[in-house]
Amino acid sequence: MTEHVEWSEPEVAATPVNAAVTPADAADAARLVAFGLQPKLQPARDQEYTELLRRYREDPPFARLADAVATGLGLVVLEVSPRAGMAVTAAEDSVFAVRMGDYARRTAADSGDRFLHGLAHLAVAAMAFPRPEDLADDGYIGRVSVNGVDAFVRQACRRLEERAEEQGENTDPATDAPGLEAAWRIWARRSAAGATKDARRLAGSTTGIVGKAVVFLTDSGFLQRTGDDSGGTYRTTARYQLQVRDMAGSAALAELLELGIVPVTDGTASLLPPEDTDDLELVADAGLPFHS
């Protein structure tokens, strides 16, 4: 009698559904990063952007792919959310990095003004988010004005000058070496406004420099203009809050915040009296959102 043998199909290992990355997946991931490089684009106003953000949150393999695309372009992903979109910042070696020297050359004929342009950006950040709790609160909206930022820096200048006098430091640096002069000394000596023959604000004045900074930040999707008072008033965006969080540990920003000059964040120039703090040095060439 022949024994009947039952044969069974060999077991087949389960294959993850999303194991293979298709060209379409790569294209979608790159498309999401491309949206992130358009900082003024609001996700709520673009259906494709909204859908790709949803897919990023719900599809981990796709999220990893998008992160890899960003990394390959020298970008750092700060946040991916409906409020901020795909918020990215450029790493120092990225082709998308904006450097302080390049920015200064585009905004001023005098390369020595790079100190002032960097200080203007730091002051805007400090005024927009003066307290740690403001920076940590996703719902917080900072408000600044051109004249308010200039007043803030000038009060900081006075505080730093007082420190220099108390410690007997040299306050008359060599005229042929402006790069050795502290940024606050250059700012304090510069005209606040000035005017051209047709009453326009001089680009080289301190309010002109602040004006350049806030226009750049507005064009970059970090600020939104809200009015013309006080030289121009602006409110912060979610992207700017993320950007400032990313650089909150910088020595230059700490210098301004730790002076104890806390501005009222409604866009006015009202400042609180400074308090005594330990000595810090301004960091030359540092500015948001630039690399030195």
Secondary structure, 3 states (H helix, E strand, C coil): CCCCCCCCCCCCCCCCCCCCCCHHHHHHHHHHHHHHCCCCCCHHHCHHHHHHHHHHHHCHHHHHHHHHHHHHCCEEEEEEECCCEEEEEECCCCCCCCEHHHHHHHHCCCHHHHHHHHHHHHHHHHHHCCCHHHHHCCCCCCEEEHHHHHHHHHHHHHHHHHHHHHCCCCCCCCCCCHHHCCHHHHHHHCCCCCCCCCCCCCCCCHHHHHHHHHHHHHHCCCEEEEECHHHCEEEECHHHHHHHHHCCCCHHHHHHHCCCCCECCECCCCECCCCCCCCCCCCCCCCCCCEC
